[in-house]
């Protein structure tokens, strides 16, 4: 990195060696590097998607900084373009409700009342492009940047989340099972559909009848009541909870059992019939298990 002073401005030139999508922030220290502050009046290459020579110009006088002995550095934050949907908290009935007809499995009973705080949920399942940006590899069986990442275990997802949060400064995590179902049902705007956004599986889900035995690009079916895609079908989605039977007790912000052997998966998958991509469909798998049916989406906000 090289700097040059031009009267009231500082020009910073540097070379990037990555093609990752990045947000760049110029920071200064007036105490020899002990603490750094953002340079506010800046222009130039503040976002980058390609390697090569870059330049940022800081109008330091406008920022009220006149000292010539400041220390400068560039902070990099990965730009993942993770679209999130706000979900207003509320109370709903979780599990085998009346619109599920006779398709419920025993682990969906008894239905019970759950109250949740506000949170944000991923508008789409995490894609292969997003996984590659953080992990540098693509484990998926079906290849395509806008396809959901799959062949990822619960343990793999935890590594991804730790790296993602370190690079973005955010606090992403897997949804709890209750958060997942509440969002899938449309939150406070729920129309009490059987699937996430419709009573007709073909409208909202990639499943056995229409998937042609493969995953499909995220967001290509219709969304649910609050604008979330693919919560029925396409790929199973990992949740944070350990898998177990329901107790039937009313709960507030539940996080599932304190221990277990399998983690919850929700939403069904491309290889299932319509009866198994419903909003209350659930299963559990070992945390190190992965196959071409398993992906995830993220949440952030209240826990």
C-alpha positions as a printed Julia matrix, in Angstrom:
303×3 Matrix{Float64}:
   0.0     0.0     0.0
   1.32    3.43   -0.95
   0.07    6.84    0.19
   0.58   10.33   -1.19
  -0.59   13.69    0.17
  -2.06   16.22   -2.28
  -2.8    19.22   -0.11
  -6.2    18.45    1.41
  -6.43   14.84    0.2
  -4.65   11.54    0.76
  -4.43    9.08   -2.13
  -3.99    5.44   -1.2
  -3.03    2.95   -3.91
  -2.81   -0.81   -3.41
  -3.11   -4.13   -5.21
  -5.74   -6.8    -4.55
  -4.94  -10.42   -5.37
  -8.47  -11.83   -4.96
 -11.58  -11.83   -7.13
 -13.9   -12.11   -4.14
 -16.65   -9.5    -3.81
 -15.38   -7.15   -1.08
 -16.4    -3.97    0.71
 -13.3    -1.87    1.48
 -12.97    0.65    4.3
 -10.08    3.05    4.81
  -9.24    3.56    8.48
  -6.81    5.92   10.26
  -4.98    5.93   13.57
  -3.71    9.1    15.27
  -2.04    7.19   18.13
   0.51    5.08   16.25
  -1.82    2.17   15.55
  -3.31    1.67   19.0
  -6.83    2.48   17.8
  -8.39    2.99   14.37
 -11.31    5.07   13.12
 -13.21    5.11    9.83
 -12.29    7.71    7.22
 -15.69    9.16    6.3
 -15.13   11.42    3.28
 -13.72    8.86    0.87
 -14.14    7.91   -2.78
 -12.66    5.44   -5.24
 -12.54    1.64   -5.14
 -14.66    1.03   -2.04
 -16.12   -2.14   -3.54
 -14.26   -4.72   -5.56
 -15.04   -7.93   -7.4
 -11.75   -8.28   -9.29
  -8.05   -8.41   -8.51
  -5.72   -5.63   -9.66
  -4.59   -2.12   -8.8
  -6.99   -0.02   -6.67
  -7.16    3.54   -5.35
  -9.02    5.24   -2.5
  -9.0     9.02   -1.99
  -9.57   10.42    1.51
 -10.51   14.1     1.91
  -8.83   14.24    5.28
  -9.28   17.99    5.82
 -13.05   17.64    5.45
 -12.88   14.9     8.08
 -11.09   17.33   10.41
  -7.81   15.41   10.36
  -4.79   17.65    9.73
  -1.97   15.55   11.19
   0.51   14.22    8.67
   1.7    11.34   10.84
  -1.51    9.32   10.88
  -1.3     5.57   10.26
  -3.62    4.22    7.56
  -4.94    0.73    6.91
  -7.59   -0.86    4.72
 -10.21   -3.11    6.29
 -11.79   -5.78    4.09
 -15.28   -7.17    4.59
 -16.62   -9.82    2.27
 -19.77   -8.8     0.4
 -21.92  -11.92    0.42
 -25.17  -10.27   -0.75
 -27.16  -12.37    1.73
 -30.77  -11.24    1.24
 -32.71  -11.39    4.5
 -36.45  -11.08    5.25
 -37.74   -9.55    8.47
 -40.06  -11.86   10.42
 -42.18  -10.11   13.02
 -42.47  -12.15   16.18
 -45.75  -13.7    17.27
 -47.53  -16.81   18.48
 -48.49  -19.75   16.26
 -49.46  -23.41   16.42
 -46.5   -25.63   15.53
 -46.79  -29.19   14.26
 -49.7   -31.17   12.84
 -52.39  -28.53   12.28
 -55.7   -29.1    10.5
 -54.59  -28.07    6.99
 -52.01  -30.86    6.98
 -54.91  -33.33    6.58
 -53.88  -36.95    7.03
 -50.29  -36.49    5.84
 -48.75  -35.85    9.26
 -46.17  -38.23   10.68
 -46.15  -39.13   14.37
 -43.19  -36.81   15.11
 -45.33  -33.81   14.06
 -47.66  -34.41   17.01
 -48.82  -33.05   19.32
 -49.43  -29.6    17.87
 -48.47  -26.93   20.39
 -48.35  -23.17   20.82
 -45.05  -21.33   20.37
 -44.2   -17.65   20.86
 -41.19  -16.11   19.1
 -39.34  -12.79   19.07
 -38.54  -10.89   15.86
 -35.77  -12.23   13.64
 -34.43  -12.11   10.08
 -34.36  -15.18    7.85
 -32.64  -15.85    4.55
 -34.86  -15.05    1.58
 -33.21  -17.96   -0.23
 -31.33  -21.13    0.62
 -27.56  -20.56    0.74
 -26.2   -20.96   -2.78
 -23.11  -22.66   -4.1
 -21.64  -19.27   -5.09
 -21.98  -18.05   -1.51
 -20.49  -21.24   -0.1
 -17.5   -21.03   -2.47
 -16.89  -17.39   -1.56
 -16.44  -18.32    2.11
 -15.08  -21.88    1.97
 -13.17  -21.9    -1.31
 -14.69  -25.23   -2.4
 -17.97  -26.66   -3.65
 -19.03  -30.05   -2.25
 -22.35  -30.11   -4.14
 -23.4   -33.01   -6.35
 -25.5   -30.82   -8.66
 -23.3   -27.94   -9.85
 -24.41  -24.35  -10.44
 -23.66  -21.04   -8.74
 -27.34  -20.24   -8.08
 -28.28  -23.76   -7.03
 -28.55  -24.43   -3.3
 -25.37  -25.8    -1.83
 -25.81  -29.45   -0.75
 -23.69  -32.36    0.4
 -23.05  -30.31    3.56
 -23.38  -31.75    7.05
 -24.54  -29.85   10.14
 -20.91  -29.75   11.26
 -19.82  -28.35    7.88
 -22.41  -25.59    8.2
 -21.05  -24.58   11.62
 -17.6   -24.05   10.09
 -19.14  -21.99    7.28
 -21.04  -19.81    9.77
 -17.95  -19.17   11.9
 -15.94  -18.1     8.84
 -18.81  -16.03    7.46
 -19.28  -14.12   10.71
 -15.54  -13.51   11.03
 -15.4   -12.06    7.52
 -18.61  -10.02    7.61
 -18.81   -8.94   11.23
 -22.41  -10.21   11.34
 -24.01  -12.81   13.63
 -25.56  -15.35   11.27
 -26.68  -18.74   12.57
 -28.98  -21.61   11.74
 -32.66  -21.1    12.56
 -34.21  -22.88   15.48
 -36.81  -25.41   14.39
 -39.57  -23.14   15.7
 -38.21  -20.12   13.81
 -37.99  -22.2    10.66
 -41.61  -23.37   10.83
 -42.97  -19.95   11.8
 -41.21  -18.36    8.81
 -42.31  -21.18    6.49
 -45.92  -20.67    7.56
 -45.72  -16.95    6.76
 -45.35  -15.54   10.26
 -48.08  -13.1    11.23
 -49.28  -13.01    7.6
 -49.91  -16.76    7.5
 -52.79  -17.97    5.32
 -52.47  -21.41    6.94
 -51.31  -23.17    3.81
 -50.25  -26.8     3.68
 -47.0   -25.9     1.91
 -44.89  -22.78    2.33
 -46.94  -20.22    0.41
 -49.68  -22.34   -1.18
 -51.98  -25.33   -0.9
 -50.65  -26.42   -4.32
 -47.16  -27.91   -4.1
 -46.35  -27.2    -7.77
 -46.61  -23.45   -7.15
 -43.96  -23.25   -4.44
 -41.93  -26.46   -4.31
 -39.4   -28.42   -6.33
 -40.37  -31.99   -5.47
 -40.7   -35.42   -7.08
 -43.39  -34.46   -9.61
 -41.48  -31.55  -11.17
 -37.83  -31.65  -10.06
 -36.54  -33.98  -12.81
 -34.39  -35.55  -10.08
 -32.19  -32.52   -9.48
 -32.07  -29.33   -7.41
 -33.11  -26.03   -9.02
 -31.92  -22.4    -8.81
 -33.17  -20.69   -5.69
 -36.08  -18.28   -5.96
 -37.6   -19.7    -9.15
 -40.9   -20.85   -7.63
 -43.4   -18.5    -5.95
 -42.56  -17.09   -2.48
 -44.63  -17.52    0.65
 -46.71  -14.83    2.37
 -43.68  -12.87    3.62
 -41.46  -13.26    0.55
 -39.36  -16.33    1.38
 -38.58  -18.91   -1.29
 -38.08  -22.69   -1.37
 -39.11  -23.55    2.17
 -40.99  -26.49    0.68
 -38.84  -28.84   -1.36
 -35.56  -28.32   -3.27
 -33.24  -29.3    -0.38
 -33.68  -30.27    3.25
 -32.63  -27.38    5.51
 -30.62  -27.88    8.69
 -31.86  -26.3    11.93
 -29.9   -25.7    15.12
 -32.02  -27.96   17.36
 -31.39  -31.52   18.39
 -34.16  -33.75   17.03
 -36.71  -35.26   19.45
 -40.45  -35.75   19.89
 -42.64  -32.79   20.77
 -43.9   -32.46   24.34
 -47.09  -30.5    23.61
 -46.22  -27.76   26.12
 -46.62  -24.1    25.17
 -43.15  -22.57   24.71
 -41.45  -19.21   24.24
 -38.4   -19.0    21.94
 -37.62  -22.73   22.24
 -34.21  -24.06   21.26
 -35.02  -27.77   21.36
 -33.63  -30.45   23.66
 -30.37  -29.76   25.52
 -28.69  -32.78   23.94
 -29.24  -35.51   21.38
 -27.69  -37.55   18.59
 -29.38  -36.06   15.51
 -30.1   -32.51   14.33
 -33.36  -31.35   12.82
 -33.94  -31.0     9.08
 -37.01  -29.21    7.69
 -38.78  -28.51    4.41
 -38.39  -31.77    2.51
 -36.38  -32.17   -0.68
 -36.5   -32.47   -4.46
 -36.85  -36.26   -4.3
 -39.91  -36.31   -2.0
 -43.59  -36.59   -2.87
 -45.85  -33.64   -2.08
 -46.93  -35.12    1.24
 -43.38  -34.78    2.55
 -42.61  -31.16    1.63
 -45.24  -29.67    3.94
 -44.5   -26.89    6.45
 -44.66  -29.3     9.4
 -42.56  -32.12    7.86
 -39.49  -32.87    9.99
 -36.68  -35.37   10.37
 -33.3   -35.7    12.04
 -29.84  -36.82   10.93
 -26.43  -37.23   12.51
 -24.43  -33.98   12.54
 -21.69  -35.39   10.3
 -24.08  -36.82    7.69
 -24.4   -35.21    4.25
 -25.9   -36.01    0.86
 -27.25  -34.3    -2.27
 -30.53  -33.49   -0.53
 -29.2   -31.42    2.38
 -28.64  -27.67    2.44
 -29.56  -24.75    4.71
 -30.58  -21.13    5.07
 -29.48  -18.62    7.7
 -31.09  -16.34   10.25
 -29.89  -13.43   12.35
 -31.41  -11.19   15.01
 -33.25  -12.23   18.16
 -32.6   -15.7    19.53
